[in-house]
Amino acid sequence: MARGRADGKPRKRLVATVLVLVIVGALFYLNSRESGSSSIEHGSKSLQFGDESAIPKTIPVCDDRHSELIPCLDRNFIYQTRLKLDLTLMEHYERHCPMPERRYNCLIPPPPGYKIPIKWPKSRDQVWRANIPHTHLATEKSDQRWMVVKGEKIVFPGGGTHFHYGADKYIASVANMLNFPDNNINNGGRLRNVFDVGCGVASFGGYLLSSNVIAMSLAPNDVHENQIQFALERGIPAYLGVLGTLRLPYPSRSFELAHCSRCRIDWLQRDGILLLELDRILRPGGYFAYSSPEAYAQDEEDRRIWREMNALVERMCWKIAAKKNQTVIWVKPLTNDCYLKREPDTQPPLCSPDDDPDAVWKVKMQACITRYSDQMHRIKGSGLAPWPARLTTPPPRLADFNYSTAMFETDMEYWQKEVANYWNMLGNKIKPDTIRNVMDMKANLGSFAAALKDKDVWVMNVVPENGPNTLKIIYDRGLLGTVHNWCEAFSTYPRTYDLLHAWTIFSDIIERECSPEDLLIEMDRILRPKGFIIVHDKRSVVLSIKKFLPALHWVQVAISNVDQDSDRGNDDDNTVLIIQKKIWLTSESIRVSE
């Protein structure tokens, strides 16, 4: 009997141990499923750039659930790491990038049934449903005609919360309110850059393009999480961002018009800090068009908000330019005169003279008014030429960098020749409608984008945060862009750009001791299948990138200034490598459309 009891204890312990191991294993499996991670996907060893023996033959493909992954705007990452964020200030919609050990070292797959996007300009009005398989906005906003599902396509009728009769008619009504000639919003070329906050699916920005007006459409990755994805799929300039605690990634005095149509932003919070951020990015004499219930005050709460908001903008020296139906348009002063005449201790205060209004990368917003420079105050405005002359006219802020007119013109000539060379190298691979969304990863003065003026494209001009802050020159030329650190992932959905221009960006990354391999994977993430990459860099850098092409499912289209059969040559030689991304299969088939 004693021996029997003794023999039973080990068995019970064994059974208990097995049960514990099963439970722990199940929990580990469930946790890995919830987090969407695996040892293949992230936390693995970084690739070794320049180490011949470490170059992979293949790079793993991420789980299909990551087909829309945005690494620095990943809510799963926020939940898993329990970041302490203030939800009332929208901090959870701001950038929070994973540390190196949590980065995904895998290729983002397209969704099942993915098709080559519809070409511009047809794409403004329709996209393939399979490419963005989310139709909740079609149901939720059905009365506002944001989008309609029709068979294999999603169609965009041009509707919006405050423009039920279409964005084109709404835009004409805004121009009419401002007495612009012929009800044309471009006002004879004097209005070119627009900022559309809370843009929805960016129909407002899409319809502005026909008037030679270009908008930076901004929305967060919130409950309507695919708004910006739809915008970029349509070929409309857009960026994922939020008015939260950090400055918007645009320099001061960048836009002639800011627009908010029922954007559901509390403009009175924190002493009006969000309105003051709009004030920072508006040019002298710039407008803020606001379409919202508060503008026509239907109940006591609306009237209270209207009174407080009107009082705030009056202290900011804004004046009502027009008010009609559901829309009010305020206008900023042209000079500092009003600011200097305010009573002492008037709130909001003027910003400190030490504040740099163009510093934006991870800089906190400030509840203060940025006065104009002496030069802007003296000329009573920004001094910019009308569009399209603005694109090639040296802007006044060139002097901030001690750049001469001759330097500006030399830069334009250089990039005109380079772009002509790129297109010659692309040969029959590129047709007039092959590309629409372009990114210049190191834009400098924006002359690469300017050289594309005769092509039906738009360019996201990216200025690295650690270099000269030339983004204000880019905006002064009537172009769009943002500041970014290429040691981190970019704030966009996968598969949103047709062409990436990487001029010396890899040399910069190596010098900063960041991972060029991570950058290659990030470029693959944001590039559309069949899209192109132009690498313009040192010879040794280009040759190293070439070795990664098979693992990334990229193919060489053309290469210049290098002897491909020899390792001899001057490493300082500029070498151009043009790459195309293949359209590759996962577990689901991909259909190639025309």
Rosetta blueprint (number, residue, H / E / L):
1 M L
2 A H
3 R H
4 G H
5 R H
6 A H
7 D H
8 G H
9 K H
10 P H
11 R H
12 K H
13 R H
14 L H
15 V H
16 A H
17 T H
18 V H
19 L H
20 V H
21 L H
22 V H
23 I H
24 V H
25 G H
26 A H
27 L H
28 F H
29 Y H
30 L H
31 N H
32 S H
33 R H
34 E H
35 S H
36 G L
37 S L
38 S L
39 S L
40 I L
41 E L
42 H E
43 G L
44 S L
45 K L
46 S L
47 L L
48 Q L
49 F L
50 G L
51 D L
52 E H
53 S H
54 A H
55 I L
56 P L
57 K L
58 T L
59 I L
60 P L
61 V E
62 C L
63 D L
64 D H
65 R H
66 H H
67 S L
68 E L
69 L L
70 I L
71 P H
72 C H
73 L H
74 D L
75 R H
76 N H
77 F H
78 I H
79 Y H
80 Q H
81 T H
82 R L
83 L L
84 K L
85 L L
86 D L
87 L H
88 T H
89 L H
90 M L
91 E H
92 H H
93 Y H
94 E L
95 R L
96 H L
97 C L
98 P L
99 M L
100 P H
101 E H
102 R H
103 R L
104 Y E
105 N L
106 C L
107 L E
108 I L
109 P L
110 P L
111 P L
112 P L
113 G L
114 Y L
115 K L
116 I L
117 P L
118 I L
119 K L
120 W L
121 P L
122 K H
123 S H
124 R H
125 D L
126 Q E
127 V E
128 W E
129 R L
130 A L
131 N L
132 I L
133 P L
134 H L
135 T L
136 H H
137 L H
138 A H
139 T H
140 E H
141 K L
142 S H
143 D H
144 Q H
145 R L
146 W L
147 M L
148 V E
149 V E
150 K E
151 G L
152 E L
153 K E
154 I E
155 V E
156 F L
157 P L
158 G L
159 G L
160 G E
161 T L
162 H L
163 F E
164 H L
165 Y L
166 G L
167 A H
168 D H
169 K H
170 Y H
171 I H
172 A H
173 S H
174 V H
175 A H
176 N H
177 M H
178 L L
179 N L
180 F L
181 P H
182 D H
183 N H
184 N L
185 I L
186 N L
187 N H
188 G H
189 G H
190 R L
191 L L
192 R L
193 N E
194 V E
195 F E
196 D E
197 V E
198 G L
199 C L
200 G L
201 V L
202 A L
203 S H
204 F H
205 G H
206 G H
207 Y H
208 L H
209 L H
210 S H
211 S H
212 N L
213 V L
214 I E
215 A E
216 M E
217 S E
218 L E
219 A E
220 P L
221 N L
222 D L
223 V L
224 H L
225 E L
226 N L
227 Q H
228 I H
229 Q H
230 F H
231 A H
232 L H
233 E H
234 R H
235 G L
236 I L
237 P L
238 A E
239 Y E
240 L E
241 G L
242 V L
243 L L
244 G L
245 T L
246 L E
247 R L
248 L L
249 P L
250 Y L
251 P L
252 S L
253 R L
254 S L
255 F E
256 E E
257 L E
258 A E
259 H E
260 C E
261 S E
262 R L
263 C L
264 R L
265 I L
266 D L
267 W L
268 L L
269 Q H
270 R H
271 D H
272 G H
273 I H
274 L H
275 L H
276 L H
277 E H
278 L H
279 D H
280 R H
281 I H
282 L E
283 R E
284 P E
285 G E
286 G E
287 Y E
288 F E
289 A E
290 Y E
291 S E
292 S L
293 P H
294 E H
295 A H
296 Y H
297 A L
298 Q L
299 D L
300 E H
301 E H
302 D H
303 R H
304 R H
305 I H
306 W H
307 R H
308 E H
309 M H
310 N H
311 A H
312 L H
313 V H
314 E H
315 R H
316 M L
317 C L
318 W L
319 K E
320 I E
321 A E
322 A E
323 K E
324 K E
325 N L
326 Q L
327 T E
328 V E
329 I E
330 W E
331 V E
332 K L
333 P L
334 L L
335 T L
336 N L
337 D H
338 C H
339 Y H
340 L H
341 K H
342 R L
343 E L
344 P L
345 D L
346 T L
347 Q L
348 P L
349 P L
350 L E
351 C L
352 S L
353 P L
354 D L
355 D L
356 D L
357 P L
358 D L
359 A L
360 V L
361 W L
362 K L
363 V L
364 K E
365 M L
366 Q L
367 A L
368 C L
369 I E
370 T L
371 R L
372 Y L
373 S L
374 D H
375 Q H
376 M H
377 H H
378 R H
379 I H
380 K L
381 G L
382 S L
383 G L
384 L L
385 A L
386 P L
387 W L
388 P L
389 A H
390 R H
391 L H
392 T L
393 T L
394 P L
395 P L
396 P H
397 R H
398 L H
399 A H
400 D H
401 F H
402 N L
403 Y L
404 S L
405 T H
406 A H
407 M H
408 F H
409 E H
410 T H
411 D H
412 M H
413 E H
414 Y H
415 W H
416 Q H
417 K H
418 E H
419 V H
420 A H
421 N H
422 Y H
423 W H
424 N H
425 M H
426 L H
427 G H
428 N H
429 K H
430 I L
431 K L
432 P L
433 D L
434 T L
435 I L
436 R L
437 N E
438 V E
439 M E
440 D E
441 M L
442 K L
443 A L
444 N L
445 L L
446 G L
447 S H
448 F H
449 A H
450 A H
451 A L
452 L L
453 K L
454 D L
455 K L
456 D L
457 V L
458 W E
459 V E
460 M E
461 N E
462 V E
463 V E
464 P E
465 E L
466 N L
467 G L
468 P L
469 N L
470 T L
471 L H
472 K H
473 I H
474 I H
475 Y H
476 D H
477 R L
478 G L
479 L L
480 L E
481 G E
482 T E
483 V E
484 H E
485 N L
486 W L
487 C L
488 E L
489 A L
490 F L
491 S L
492 T L
493 Y L
494 P L
495 R L
496 T L
497 Y E
498 D E
499 L E
500 L E
501 H E
502 A E
503 W E
504 T L
505 I H
506 F H
507 S H
508 D H
509 I H
510 I H
511 E H
512 R L
513 E L
514 C L
515 S L
516 P H
517 E H
518 D H
519 L H
520 L H
521 I H
522 E H
523 M H
524 D H
525 R H
526 I H
527 L E
528 R E
529 P E
530 K E
531 G E
532 F E
533 I E
534 I E
535 V E
536 H E
537 D E
538 K E
539 R H
540 S H
541 V H
542 V H
543 L H
544 S H
545 I H
546 K H
547 K L
548 F L
549 L H
550 P H
551 A H
552 L H
553 H L
554 W E
555 V E
556 Q E
557 V E
558 A E
559 I E
560 S E
561 N L
562 V L
563 D L
564 Q L
565 D L
566 S L
567 D L
568 R L
569 G L
570 N L
571 D L
572 D L
573 D L
574 N E
575 T E
576 V E
577 L E
578 I E
579 I E
580 Q E
581 K E
582 K L
583 I L
584 W L
585 L L
586 T L
587 S L
588 E L
589 S L
590 I L
591 R L
592 V L
593 S L
594 E L
